[in-house]
Amino acid sequence: MKLSRSLSWFLLAFGVWSWGIWVTFVKNLWKDASGLAFDDAGDPTGYFWVHLLLAVTSFVLGTVVGGIGFRSLRVLRRTS
């Protein structure tokens, strides 16, 4: 299957955007002082674990989608 150049760039951009957004989110989650991510004893809460799982899932999906876009651009460059 051959993807268009614009779709390939979109997929690559989505992967990069996903990493940028979620890295920032995890940094903010780790430094949370509002009491949502960590309880009074400093232990992670359910909020922390759910959002960490969402971030890890987004990292994986962003990597896969961005990788598809990158590979497609390489194939398009070779064939043109």
mmCIF file of the N, C-alpha and C atoms, coordinates in Angstrom:
data_MODEL
# 
_entry.id   MODEL 
# 
loop_
_atom_site.group_PDB 
_atom_site.id 
_atom_site.type_symbol 
_atom_site.label_atom_id 
_atom_site.label_alt_id 
_atom_site.label_comp_id 
_atom_site.label_asym_id 
_atom_site.label_entity_id 
_atom_site.label_seq_id 
_atom_site.pdbx_PDB_ins_code 
_atom_site.Cartn_x 
_atom_site.Cartn_y 
_atom_site.Cartn_z 
_atom_site.occupancy 
_atom_site.B_iso_or_equiv 
_atom_site.pdbx_formal_charge 
_atom_site.auth_seq_id 
_atom_site.auth_comp_id 
_atom_site.auth_asym_id 
_atom_site.auth_atom_id 
_atom_site.pdbx_PDB_model_num 
ATOM 1   N N  . MET A 1 1  ? 0.846  -1.174 0.000  1.00 0.00 ? 1  MET A N  1 
ATOM 2   C CA . MET A 1 1  ? 0.000  0.000  0.000  1.00 0.00 ? 1  MET A CA 1 
ATOM 3   C C  . MET A 1 1  ? 0.895  1.241  0.000  1.00 0.00 ? 1  MET A C  1 
ATOM 4   N N  . LYS A 1 2  ? 0.540  2.199  -0.810 1.00 0.00 ? 2  LYS A N  1 
ATOM 5   C CA . LYS A 1 2  ? 1.336  3.417  -0.937 1.00 0.00 ? 2  LYS A CA 1 
ATOM 6   C C  . LYS A 1 2  ? 0.507  4.592  -0.437 1.00 0.00 ? 2  LYS A C  1 
ATOM 7   N N  . LEU A 1 3  ? 1.075  5.367  0.482  1.00 0.00 ? 3  LEU A N  1 
ATOM 8   C CA . LEU A 1 3  ? 0.393  6.535  1.033  1.00 0.00 ? 3  LEU A CA 1 
ATOM 9   C C  . LEU A 1 3  ? 0.806  7.780  0.264  1.00 0.00 ? 3  LEU A C  1 
ATOM 10  N N  . SER A 1 4  ? -0.070 8.772  0.258  1.00 0.00 ? 4  SER A N  1 
ATOM 11  C CA . SER A 1 4  ? 0.272  10.028 -0.397 1.00 0.00 ? 4  SER A CA 1 
ATOM 12  C C  . SER A 1 4  ? 1.312  10.781 0.428  1.00 0.00 ? 4  SER A C  1 
ATOM 13  N N  . ARG A 1 5  ? 1.979  11.717 -0.217 1.00 0.00 ? 5  ARG A N  1 
ATOM 14  C CA . ARG A 1 5  ? 3.001  12.503 0.465  1.00 0.00 ? 5  ARG A CA 1 
ATOM 15  C C  . ARG A 1 5  ? 2.385  13.324 1.600  1.00 0.00 ? 5  ARG A C  1 
ATOM 16  N N  . SER A 1 6  ? 1.225  13.932 1.357  1.00 0.00 ? 6  SER A N  1 
ATOM 17  C CA . SER A 1 6  ? 0.600  14.753 2.399  1.00 0.00 ? 6  SER A CA 1 
ATOM 18  C C  . SER A 1 6  ? 0.154  13.909 3.593  1.00 0.00 ? 6  SER A C  1 
ATOM 19  N N  . LEU A 1 7  ? -0.379 12.723 3.340  1.00 0.00 ? 7  LEU A N  1 
ATOM 20  C CA . LEU A 1 7  ? -0.787 11.841 4.435  1.00 0.00 ? 7  LEU A CA 1 
ATOM 21  C C  . LEU A 1 7  ? 0.437  11.362 5.217  1.00 0.00 ? 7  LEU A C  1 
ATOM 22  N N  . SER A 1 8  ? 1.512  11.081 4.517  1.00 0.00 ? 8  SER A N  1 
ATOM 23  C CA . SER A 1 8  ? 2.741  10.649 5.191  1.00 0.00 ? 8  SER A CA 1 
ATOM 24  C C  . SER A 1 8  ? 3.264  11.741 6.117  1.00 0.00 ? 8  SER A C  1 
ATOM 25  N N  . TRP A 1 9  ? 3.277  12.980 5.639  1.00 0.00 ? 9  TRP A N  1 
ATOM 26  C CA . TRP A 1 9  ? 3.717  14.100 6.476  1.00 0.00 ? 9  TRP A CA 1 
ATOM 27  C C  . TRP A 1 9  ? 2.785  14.292 7.671  1.00 0.00 ? 9  TRP A C  1 
ATOM 28  N N  . PHE A 1 10 ? 1.478  14.120 7.440  1.00 0.00 ? 10 PHE A N  1 
ATOM 29  C CA . PHE A 1 10 ? 0.518  14.248 8.534  1.00 0.00 ? 10 PHE A CA 1 
ATOM 30  C C  . PHE A 1 10 ? 0.788  13.201 9.616  1.00 0.00 ? 10 PHE A C  1 
ATOM 31  N N  . LEU A 1 11 ? 1.015  11.961 9.209  1.00 0.00 ? 11 LEU A N  1 
ATOM 32  C CA . LEU A 1 11 ? 1.276  10.895 10.177 1.00 0.00 ? 11 LEU A CA 1 
ATOM 33  C C  . LEU A 1 11 ? 2.566  11.155 10.955 1.00 0.00 ? 11 LEU A C  1 
ATOM 34  N N  . LEU A 1 12 ? 3.598  11.604 10.253 1.00 0.00 ? 12 LEU A N  1 
ATOM 35  C CA . LEU A 1 12 ? 4.854  11.927 10.929 1.00 0.00 ? 12 LEU A CA 1 
ATOM 36  C C  . LEU A 1 12 ? 4.662  13.089 11.907 1.00 0.00 ? 12 LEU A C  1 
ATOM 37  N N  . ALA A 1 13 ? 3.940  14.115 11.480 1.00 0.00 ? 13 ALA A N  1 
ATOM 38  C CA . ALA A 1 13 ? 3.676  15.264 12.354 1.00 0.00 ? 13 ALA A CA 1 
ATOM 39  C C  . ALA A 1 13 ? 2.849  14.858 13.568 1.00 0.00 ? 13 ALA A C  1 
ATOM 40  N N  . PHE A 1 14 ? 1.888  13.960 13.366 1.00 0.00 ? 14 PHE A N  1 
ATOM 41  C CA . PHE A 1 14 ? 1.080  13.480 14.485 1.00 0.00 ? 14 PHE A CA 1 
ATOM 42  C C  . PHE A 1 14 ? 1.944  12.763 15.512 1.00 0.00 ? 14 PHE A C  1 
ATOM 43  N N  . GLY A 1 15 ? 2.879  11.946 15.048 1.00 0.00 ? 15 GLY A N  1 
ATOM 44  C CA . GLY A 1 15 ? 3.772  11.239 15.962 1.00 0.00 ? 15 GLY A CA 1 
ATOM 45  C C  . GLY A 1 15 ? 4.641  12.193 16.767 1.00 0.00 ? 15 GLY A C  1 
ATOM 46  N N  . VAL A 1 16 ? 5.194  13.193 16.105 1.00 0.00 ? 16 VAL A N  1 
ATOM 47  C CA . VAL A 1 16 ? 6.035  14.183 16.793 1.00 0.00 ? 16 VAL A CA 1 
ATOM 48  C C  . VAL A 1 16 ? 5.199  14.989 17.776 1.00 0.00 ? 16 VAL A C  1 
ATOM 49  N N  . TRP A 1 17 ? 4.019  15.419 17.354 1.00 0.00 ? 17 TRP A N  1 
ATOM 50  C CA . TRP A 1 17 ? 3.120  16.193 18.214 1.00 0.00 ? 17 TRP A CA 1 
ATOM 51  C C  . TRP A 1 17 ? 2.724  15.373 19.444 1.00 0.00 ? 17 TRP A C  1 
ATOM 52  N N  . SER A 1 18 ? 2.403  14.120 19.234 1.00 0.00 ? 18 SER A N  1 
ATOM 53  C CA . SER A 1 18 ? 2.003  13.255 20.346 1.00 0.00 ? 18 SER A CA 1 
ATOM 54  C C  . SER A 1 18 ? 3.111  13.159 21.383 1.00 0.00 ? 18 SER A C  1 
ATOM 55  N N  . TRP A 1 19 ? 4.338  12.985 20.949 1.00 0.00 ? 19 TRP A N  1 
ATOM 56  C CA . TRP A 1 19 ? 5.453  12.914 21.883 1.00 0.00 ? 19 TRP A CA 1 
ATOM 57  C C  . TRP A 1 19 ? 5.639  14.232 22.608 1.00 0.00 ? 19 TRP A C  1 
ATOM 58  N N  . GLY A 1 20 ? 5.574  15.333 21.879 1.00 0.00 ? 20 GLY A N  1 
ATOM 59  C CA . GLY A 1 20 ? 5.765  16.644 22.508 1.00 0.00 ? 20 GLY A CA 1 
ATOM 60  C C  . GLY A 1 20 ? 4.728  16.941 23.572 1.00 0.00 ? 20 GLY A C  1 
ATOM 61  N N  . ILE A 1 21 ? 3.483  16.680 23.268 1.00 0.00 ? 21 ILE A N  1 
ATOM 62  C CA . ILE A 1 21 ? 2.391  16.956 24.202 1.00 0.00 ? 21 ILE A CA 1 
ATOM 63  C C  . ILE A 1 21 ? 2.489  16.062 25.438 1.00 0.00 ? 21 ILE A C  1 
ATOM 64  N N  . TRP A 1 22 ? 2.678  14.761 25.229 1.00 0.00 ? 22 TRP A N  1 
ATOM 65  C CA . TRP A 1 22 ? 2.632  13.839 26.356 1.00 0.00 ? 22 TRP A CA 1 
ATOM 66  C C  . TRP A 1 22 ? 3.882  13.885 27.222 1.00 0.00 ? 22 TRP A C  1 
ATOM 67  N N  . VAL A 1 23 ? 5.029  14.231 26.659 1.00 0.00 ? 23 VAL A N  1 
ATOM 68  C CA . VAL A 1 23 ? 6.223  14.403 27.498 1.00 0.00 ? 23 VAL A CA 1 
ATOM 69  C C  . VAL A 1 23 ? 5.993  15.562 28.457 1.00 0.00 ? 23 VAL A C  1 
ATOM 70  N N  . THR A 1 24 ? 5.452  16.649 27.936 1.00 0.00 ? 24 THR A N  1 
ATOM 71  C CA . THR A 1 24 ? 5.138  17.801 28.792 1.00 0.00 ? 24 THR A CA 1 
ATOM 72  C C  . THR A 1 24 ? 4.119  17.421 29.857 1.00 0.00 ? 24 THR A C  1 
ATOM 73  N N  . PHE A 1 25 ? 3.094  16.660 29.474 1.00 0.00 ? 25 PHE A N  1 
ATOM 74  C CA . PHE A 1 25 ? 2.067  16.251 30.427 1.00 0.00 ? 25 PHE A CA 1 
ATOM 75  C C  . PHE A 1 25 ? 2.660  15.398 31.547 1.00 0.00 ? 25 PHE A C  1 
ATOM 76  N N  . VAL A 1 26 ? 3.517  14.441 31.200 1.00 0.00 ? 26 VAL A N  1 
ATOM 77  C CA . VAL A 1 26 ? 4.107  13.564 32.217 1.00 0.00 ? 26 VAL A CA 1 
ATOM 78  C C  . VAL A 1 26 ? 5.001  14.365 33.163 1.00 0.00 ? 26 VAL A C  1 
ATOM 79  N N  . LYS A 1 27 ? 5.758  15.315 32.620 1.00 0.00 ? 27 LYS A N  1 
ATOM 80  C CA . LYS A 1 27 ? 6.579  16.171 33.488 1.00 0.00 ? 27 LYS A CA 1 
ATOM 81  C C  . LYS A 1 27 ? 5.698  16.917 34.482 1.00 0.00 ? 27 LYS A C  1 
ATOM 82  N N  . ASN A 1 28 ? 4.595  17.480 34.002 1.00 0.00 ? 28 ASN A N  1 
ATOM 83  C CA . ASN A 1 28 ? 3.678  18.205 34.884 1.00 0.00 ? 28 ASN A CA 1 
ATOM 84  C C  . ASN A 1 28 ? 2.992  17.272 35.876 1.00 0.00 ? 28 ASN A C  1 
ATOM 85  N N  . LEU A 1 29 ? 2.657  16.078 35.434 1.00 0.00 ? 29 LEU A N  1 
ATOM 86  C CA . LEU A 1 29 ? 2.029  15.098 36.317 1.00 0.00 ? 29 LEU A CA 1 
ATOM 87  C C  . LEU A 1 29 ? 2.990  14.719 37.447 1.00 0.00 ? 29 LEU A C  1 
ATOM 88  N N  . TRP A 1 30 ? 4.253  14.533 37.113 1.00 0.00 ? 30 TRP A N  1 
ATOM 89  C CA . TRP A 1 30 ? 5.259  14.135 38.097 1.00 0.00 ? 30 TRP A CA 1 
ATOM 90  C C  . TRP A 1 30 ? 5.486  15.221 39.145 1.00 0.00 ? 30 TRP A C  1 
ATOM 91  N N  . LYS A 1 31 ? 5.365  16.490 38.726 1.00 0.00 ? 31 LYS A N  1 
ATOM 92  C CA . LYS A 1 31 ? 5.599  17.610 39.640 1.00 0.00 ? 31 LYS A CA 1 
ATOM 93  C C  . LYS A 1 31 ? 4.305  18.117 40.285 1.00 0.00 ? 31 LYS A C  1 
ATOM 94  N N  . ASP A 1 32 ? 3.205  17.391 40.150 1.00 0.00 ? 32 ASP A N  1 
ATOM 95  C CA . ASP A 1 32 ? 1.902  17.853 40.632 1.00 0.00 ? 32 ASP A CA 1 
ATOM 96  C C  . ASP A 1 32 ? 1.925  18.143 42.126 1.00 0.00 ? 32 ASP A C  1 
ATOM 97  N N  . ALA A 1 33 ? 1.471  19.337 42.469 1.00 0.00 ? 33 ALA A N  1 
ATOM 98  C CA . ALA A 1 33 ? 1.405  19.725 43.879 1.00 0.00 ? 33 ALA A CA 1 
ATOM 99  C C  . ALA A 1 33 ? -0.031 19.948 44.324 1.00 0.00 ? 33 ALA A C  1 
ATOM 100 N N  . SER A 1 34 ? -0.993 19.669 43.452 1.00 0.00 ? 34 SER A N  1 
ATOM 101 C CA . SER A 1 34 ? -2.392 19.939 43.783 1.00 0.00 ? 34 SER A CA 1 
ATOM 102 C C  . SER A 1 34 ? -3.017 18.839 44.635 1.00 0.00 ? 34 SER A C  1 
ATOM 103 N N  . GLY A 1 35 ? -2.356 17.702 44.745 1.00 0.00 ? 35 GLY A N  1 
ATOM 104 C CA . GLY A 1 35 ? -2.914 16.612 45.532 1.00 0.00 ? 35 GLY A CA 1 
ATOM 105 C C  . GLY A 1 35 ? -3.665 15.588 44.704 1.00 0.00 ? 35 GLY A C  1 
ATOM 106 N N  . LEU A 1 36 ? -3.750 15.789 43.398 1.00 0.00 ? 36 LEU A N  1 
ATOM 107 C CA . LEU A 1 36 ? -4.437 14.821 42.549 1.00 0.00 ? 36 LEU A CA 1 
ATOM 108 C C  . LEU A 1 36 ? -3.571 13.604 42.251 1.00 0.00 ? 36 LEU A C  1 
ATOM 109 N N  . ALA A 1 37 ? -2.320 13.827 41.904 1.00 0.00 ? 37 ALA A N  1 
ATOM 110 C CA . ALA A 1 37 ? -1.448 12.729 41.484 1.00 0.00 ? 37 ALA A CA 1 
ATOM 111 C C  . ALA A 1 37 ? -0.815 11.992 42.658 1.00 0.00 ? 37 ALA A C  1 
ATOM 112 N N  . PHE A 1 38 ? -0.603 12.700 43.753 1.00 0.00 ? 38 PHE A N  1 
ATOM 113 C CA . PHE A 1 38 ? 0.035  12.083 44.922 1.00 0.00 ? 38 PHE A CA 1 
ATOM 114 C C  . PHE A 1 38 ? -0.753 12.454 46.176 1.00 0.00 ? 38 PHE A C  1 
ATOM 115 N N  . ASP A 1 39 ? -0.886 11.488 47.069 1.00 0.00 ? 39 ASP A N  1 
ATOM 116 C CA . ASP A 1 39 ? -1.606 11.771 48.311 1.00 0.00 ? 39 ASP A CA 1 
ATOM 117 C C  . ASP A 1 39 ? -0.688 12.475 49.311 1.00 0.00 ? 39 ASP A C  1 
ATOM 118 N N  . ASP A 1 40 ? -1.181 12.680 50.511 1.00 0.00 ? 40 ASP A N  1 
ATOM 119 C CA . ASP A 1 40 ? -0.407 13.421 51.527 1.00 0.00 ? 40 ASP A CA 1 
ATOM 120 C C  . ASP A 1 40 ? 0.887  12.720 51.914 1.00 0.00 ? 40 ASP A C  1 
ATOM 121 N N  . ALA A 1 41 ? 0.910  11.401 51.802 1.00 0.00 ? 41 ALA A N  1 
ATOM 122 C CA . ALA A 1 41 ? 2.118  10.642 52.142 1.00 0.00 ? 41 ALA A CA 1 
ATOM 123 C C  . ALA A 1 41 ? 3.119  10.609 50.983 1.00 0.00 ? 41 ALA A C  1 
ATOM 124 N N  . GLY A 1 42 ? 2.733  11.164 49.814 1.00 0.00 ? 42 GLY A N  1 
ATOM 125 C CA . GLY A 1 42 ? 3.613  11.170 48.655 1.00 0.00 ? 42 GLY A CA 1 
ATOM 126 C C  . GLY A 1 42 ? 3.481  9.952  47.764 1.00 0.00 ? 42 GLY A C  1 
ATOM 127 N N  . ASP A 1 43 ? 2.475  9.114  48.049 1.00 0.00 ? 43 ASP A N  1 
ATOM 128 C CA . ASP A 1 43 ? 2.249  7.920  47.238 1.00 0.00 ? 43 ASP A CA 1 
ATOM 129 C C  . ASP A 1 43 ? 1.380  8.262  46.025 1.00 0.00 ? 43 ASP A C  1 
ATOM 130 N N  . PRO A 1 44 ? 1.630  7.620  44.882 1.00 0.00 ? 44 PRO A N  1 
ATOM 131 C CA . PRO A 1 44 ? 0.819  7.874  43.691 1.00 0.00 ? 44 PRO A CA 1 
ATOM 132 C C  . PRO A 1 44 ? -0.631 7.452  43.915 1.00 0.00 ? 44 PRO A C  1 
ATOM 133 N N  . THR A 1 45 ? -1.541 8.238  43.348 1.00 0.00 ? 45 THR A N  1 
ATOM 134 C CA . THR A 1 45 ? -2.974 7.947  43.451 1.00 0.00 ? 45 THR A CA 1 
ATOM 135 C C  . THR A 1 45 ? -3.457 7.258  42.180 1.00 0.00 ? 45 THR A C  1 
ATOM 136 N N  . GLY A 1 46 ? -4.717 6.892  42.163 1.00 0.00 ? 46 GLY A N  1 
ATOM 137 C CA . GLY A 1 46 ? -5.324 6.310  40.971 1.00 0.00 ? 46 GLY A CA 1 
ATOM 138 C C  . GLY A 1 46 ? -5.265 7.267  39.789 1.00 0.00 ? 46 GLY A C  1 
ATOM 139 N N  . TYR A 1 47 ? -5.447 8.548  40.058 1.00 0.00 ? 47 TYR A N  1 
ATOM 140 C CA . TYR A 1 47 ? -5.348 9.585  39.023 1.00 0.00 ? 47 TYR A CA 1 
ATOM 141 C C  . TYR A 1 47 ? -3.984 9.519  38.337 1.00 0.00 ? 47 TYR A C  1 
ATOM 142 N N  . PHE A 1 48 ? -2.936 9.407  39.132 1.00 0.00 ? 48 PHE A N  1 
ATOM 143 C CA . PHE A 1 48 ? -1.578 9.321  38.591 1.00 0.00 ? 48 PHE A CA 1 
ATOM 144 C C  . PHE A 1 48 ? -1.431 8.111  37.687 1.00 0.00 ? 48 PHE A C  1 
ATOM 145 N N  . TRP A 1 49 ? -1.847 6.932  38.154 1.00 0.00 ? 49 TRP A N  1 
ATOM 146 C CA . TRP A 1 49 ? -1.650 5.701  37.380 1.00 0.00 ? 49 TRP A CA 1 
ATOM 147 C C  . TRP A 1 49 ? -2.463 5.701  36.096 1.00 0.00 ? 49 TRP A C  1 
ATOM 148 N N  . VAL A 1 50 ? -3.698 6.182  36.149 1.00 0.00 ? 50 VAL A N  1 
ATOM 149 C CA . VAL A 1 50 ? -4.534 6.233  34.935 1.00 0.00 ? 50 VAL A CA 1 
ATOM 150 C C  . VAL A 1 50 ? -3.912 7.161  33.904 1.00 0.00 ? 50 VAL A C  1 
ATOM 151 N N  . HIS A 1 51 ? -3.468 8.322  34.342 1.00 0.00 ? 51 HIS A N  1 
ATOM 152 C CA . HIS A 1 51 ? -2.904 9.279  33.390 1.00 0.00 ? 51 HIS A CA 1 
ATOM 153 C C  . HIS A 1 51 ? -1.522 8.854  32.896 1.00 0.00 ? 51 HIS A C  1 
ATOM 154 N N  . LEU A 1 52 ? -0.771 8.163  33.720 1.00 0.00 ? 52 LEU A N  1 
ATOM 155 C CA . LEU A 1 52 ? 0.499  7.614  33.254 1.00 0.00 ? 52 LEU A CA 1 
ATOM 156 C C  . LEU A 1 52 ? 0.256  6.539  32.197 1.00 0.00 ? 52 LEU A C  1 
ATOM 157 N N  . LEU A 1 53 ? -0.755 5.706  32.399 1.00 0.00 ? 53 LEU A N  1 
ATOM 158 C CA . LEU A 1 53 ? -1.110 4.690  31.406 1.00 0.00 ? 53 LEU A CA 1 
ATOM 159 C C  . LEU A 1 53 ? -1.554 5.342  30.097 1.00 0.00 ? 53 LEU A C  1 
ATOM 160 N N  . LEU A 1 54 ? -2.339 6.412  30.183 1.00 0.00 ? 54 LEU A N  1 
ATOM 161 C CA . LEU A 1 54 ? -2.740 7.143  28.974 1.00 0.00 ? 54 LEU A CA 1 
ATOM 162 C C  . LEU A 1 54 ? -1.521 7.698  28.248 1.00 0.00 ? 54 LEU A C  1 
ATOM 163 N N  . ALA A 1 55 ? -0.575 8.225  28.987 1.00 0.00 ? 55 ALA A N  1 
ATOM 164 C CA . ALA A 1 55 ? 0.627  8.793  28.374 1.00 0.00 ? 55 ALA A CA 1 
ATOM 165 C C  . ALA A 1 55 ? 1.464  7.713  27.694 1.00 0.00 ? 55 ALA A C  1 
ATOM 166 N N  . VAL A 1 56 ? 1.656  6.598  28.354 1.00 0.00 ? 56 VAL A N  1 
ATOM 167 C CA . VAL A 1 56 ? 2.448  5.511  27.774 1.00 0.00 ? 56 VAL A CA 1 
ATOM 168 C C  . VAL A 1 56 ? 1.770  4.989  26.502 1.00 0.00 ? 56 VAL A C  1 
ATOM 169 N N  . THR A 1 57 ? 0.459  4.832  26.547 1.00 0.00 ? 57 THR A N  1 
ATOM 170 C CA . THR A 1 57 ? -0.284 4.395  25.366 1.00 0.00 ? 57 THR A CA 1 
ATOM 171 C C  . THR A 1 57 ? -0.113 5.392  24.229 1.00 0.00 ? 57 THR A C  1 
ATOM 172 N N  . SER A 1 58 ? -0.174 6.672  24.533 1.00 0.00 ? 58 SER A N  1 
ATOM 173 C CA . SER A 1 58 ? 0.004  7.694  23.513 1.00 0.00 ? 58 SER A CA 1 
ATOM 174 C C  . SER A 1 58 ? 1.420  7.711  22.963 1.00 0.00 ? 58 SER A C  1 
ATOM 175 N N  . PHE A 1 59 ? 2.419  7.434  23.813 1.00 0.00 ? 59 PHE A N  1 
ATOM 176 C CA . PHE A 1 59 ? 3.794  7.323  23.327 1.00 0.00 ? 59 PHE A CA 1 
ATOM 177 C C  . PHE A 1 59 ? 3.912  6.189  22.311 1.00 0.00 ? 59 PHE A C  1 
ATOM 178 N N  . VAL A 1 60 ? 3.327  5.056  22.643 1.00 0.00 ? 60 VAL A N  1 
ATOM 179 C CA . VAL A 1 60 ? 3.403  3.892  21.745 1.00 0.00 ? 60 VAL A CA 1 
ATOM 180 C C  . VAL A 1 60 ? 2.684  4.195  20.429 1.00 0.00 ? 60 VAL A C  1 
ATOM 181 N N  . LEU A 1 61 ? 1.458  4.703  20.514 1.00 0.00 ? 61 LEU A N  1 
ATOM 182 C CA . LEU A 1 61 ? 0.706  5.004  19.294 1.00 0.00 ? 61 LEU A CA 1 
ATOM 183 C C  . LEU A 1 61 ? 1.381  6.096  18.469 1.00 0.00 ? 61 LEU A C  1 
ATOM 184 N N  . GLY A 1 62 ? 1.897  7.123  19.125 1.00 0.00 ? 62 GLY A N  1 
ATOM 185 C CA . GLY A 1 62 ? 2.601  8.182  18.410 1.00 0.00 ? 62 GLY A CA 1 
ATOM 186 C C  . GLY A 1 62 ? 3.837  7.659  17.698 1.00 0.00 ? 62 GLY A C  1 
ATOM 187 N N  . THR A 1 63 ? 4.543  6.746  18.344 1.00 0.00 ? 63 THR A N  1 
ATOM 188 C CA . THR A 1 63 ? 5.728  6.151  17.729 1.00 0.00 ? 63 THR A CA 1 
ATOM 189 C C  . THR A 1 63 ? 5.353  5.315  16.514 1.00 0.00 ? 63 THR A C  1 
ATOM 190 N N  . VAL A 1 64 ? 4.316  4.511  16.645 1.00 0.00 ? 64 VAL A N  1 
ATOM 191 C CA . VAL A 1 64 ? 3.882  3.655  15.535 1.00 0.00 ? 64 VAL A CA 1 
ATOM 192 C C  . VAL A 1 64 ? 3.380  4.497  14.361 1.00 0.00 ? 64 VAL A C  1 
ATOM 193 N N  . VAL A 1 65 ? 2.503  5.455  14.647 1.00 0.00 ? 65 VAL A N  1 
ATOM 194 C CA . VAL A 1 65 ? 1.941  6.289  13.585 1.00 0.00 ? 65 VAL A CA 1 
ATOM 195 C C  . VAL A 1 65 ? 3.035  7.139  12.933 1.00 0.00 ? 65 VAL A C  1 
ATOM 196 N N  . GLY A 1 66 ? 3.891  7.746  13.737 1.00 0.00 ? 66 GLY A N  1 
ATOM 197 C CA . GLY A 1 66 ? 4.995  8.526  13.185 1.00 0.00 ? 66 GLY A CA 1 
ATOM 198 C C  . GLY A 1 66 ? 5.958  7.668  12.381 1.00 0.00 ? 66 GLY A C  1 
ATOM 199 N N  . GLY A 1 67 ? 6.193  6.456  12.837 1.00 0.00 ? 67 GLY A N  1 
ATOM 200 C CA . GLY A 1 67 ? 7.057  5.522  12.098 1.00 0.00 ? 67 GLY A CA 1 
ATOM 201 C C  . GLY A 1 67 ? 6.481  5.152  10.742 1.00 0.00 ? 67 GLY A C  1 
ATOM 202 N N  . ILE A 1 68 ? 5.173  4.956  10.687 1.00 0.00 ? 68 ILE A N  1 
ATOM 203 C CA . ILE A 1 68 ? 4.521  4.659  9.404  1.00 0.00 ? 68 ILE A CA 1 
ATOM 204 C C  . ILE A 1 68 ? 4.695  5.842  8.452  1.00 0.00 ? 68 ILE A C  1 
ATOM 205 N N  . GLY A 1 69 ? 4.479  7.051  8.960  1.00 0.00 ? 69 GLY A N  1 
ATOM 206 C CA . GLY A 1 69 ? 4.656  8.240  8.129  1.00 0.00 ? 69 GLY A CA 1 
ATOM 207 C C  . GLY A 1 69 ? 6.090  8.389  7.656  1.00 0.00 ? 69 GLY A C  1 
ATOM 208 N N  . PHE A 1 70 ? 7.050  8.156  8.541  1.00 0.00 ? 70 PHE A N  1 
ATOM 209 C CA . PHE A 1 70 ? 8.468  8.270  8.190  1.00 0.00 ? 70 PHE A CA 1 
ATOM 210 C C  . PHE A 1 70 ? 8.854  7.249  7.130  1.00 0.00 ? 70 PHE A C  1 
ATOM 211 N N  . ARG A 1 71 ? 8.439  6.014  7.339  1.00 0.00 ? 71 ARG A N  1 
ATOM 212 C CA . ARG A 1 71 ? 8.764  4.959  6.362  1.00 0.00 ? 71 ARG A CA 1 
ATOM 213 C C  . ARG A 1 71 ? 8.132  5.244  5.010  1.00 0.00 ? 71 ARG A C  1 
ATOM 214 N N  . SER A 1 72 ? 6.909  5.750  5.022  1.00 0.00 ? 72 SER A N  1 
ATOM 215 C CA . SER A 1 72 ? 6.231  6.080  3.776  1.00 0.00 ? 72 SER A CA 1 
ATOM 216 C C  . SER A 1 72 ? 6.953  7.200  3.037  1.00 0.00 ? 72 SER A C  1 
ATOM 217 N N  . LEU A 1 73 ? 7.431  8.208  3.774  1.00 0.00 ? 73 LEU A N  1 
ATOM 218 C CA . LEU A 1 73 ? 8.181  9.289  3.127  1.00 0.00 ? 73 LEU A CA 1 
ATOM 219 C C  . LEU A 1 73 ? 9.485  8.782  2.520  1.00 0.00 ? 73 LEU A C  1 
ATOM 220 N N  . ARG A 1 74 ? 10.142 7.854  3.196  1.00 0.00 ? 74 ARG A N  1 
ATOM 221 C CA . ARG A 1 74 ? 11.371 7.277  2.643  1.00 0.00 ? 74 ARG A CA 1 
ATOM 222 C C  . ARG A 1 74 ? 11.096 6.529  1.356  1.00 0.00 ? 74 ARG A C  1 
ATOM 223 N N  . VAL A 1 75 ? 9.998  5.776  1.325  1.00 0.00 ? 75 VAL A N  1 
ATOM 224 C CA . VAL A 1 75 ? 9.640  5.037  0.107  1.00 0.00 ? 75 VAL A CA 1 
ATOM 225 C C  . VAL A 1 75 ? 9.290  6.015  -1.010 1.00 0.00 ? 75 VAL A C  1 
ATOM 226 N N  . LEU A 1 76 ? 8.543  7.045  -0.699 1.00 0.00 ? 76 LEU A N  1 
ATOM 227 C CA . LEU A 1 76 ? 8.179  8.030  -1.718 1.00 0.00 ? 76 LEU A CA 1 
ATOM 228 C C  . LEU A 1 76 ? 9.408  8.756  -2.266 1.00 0.00 ? 76 LEU A C  1 
ATOM 229 N N  . ARG A 1 77 ? 10.389 9.008  -1.422 1.00 0.00 ? 77 ARG A N  1 
ATOM 230 C CA . ARG A 1 77 ? 11.615 9.688  -1.865 1.00 0.00 ? 77 ARG A CA 1 
ATOM 231 C C  . ARG A 1 77 ? 12.404 8.783  -2.822 1.00 0.00 ? 77 ARG A C  1 
ATOM 232 N N  . ARG A 1 78 ? 12.443 7.495  -2.520 1.00 0.00 ? 78 ARG A N  1 
ATOM 233 C CA . ARG A 1 78 ? 13.192 6.561  -3.375 1.00 0.00 ? 78 ARG A CA 1 
ATOM 234 C C  . ARG A 1 78 ? 12.539 6.371  -4.744 1.00 0.00 ? 78 ARG A C  1 
ATOM 235 N N  . THR A 1 79 ? 11.207 6.423  -4.779 1.00 0.00 ? 79 THR A N  1 
ATOM 236 C CA . THR A 1 79 ? 10.510 6.150  -6.036 1.00 0.00 ? 79 THR A CA 1 
ATOM 237 C C  . THR A 1 79 ? 10.370 7.385  -6.923 1.00 0.00 ? 79 THR A C  1 
ATOM 238 N N  . SER A 1 80 ? 10.668 8.586  -6.390 1.00 0.00 ? 80 SER A N  1 
ATOM 239 C CA . SER A 1 80 ? 10.500 9.769  -7.241 1.00 0.00 ? 80 SER A CA 1 
ATOM 240 C C  . SER A 1 80 ? 11.795 10.261 -7.831 1.00 0.00 ? 80 SER A C  1 
# 
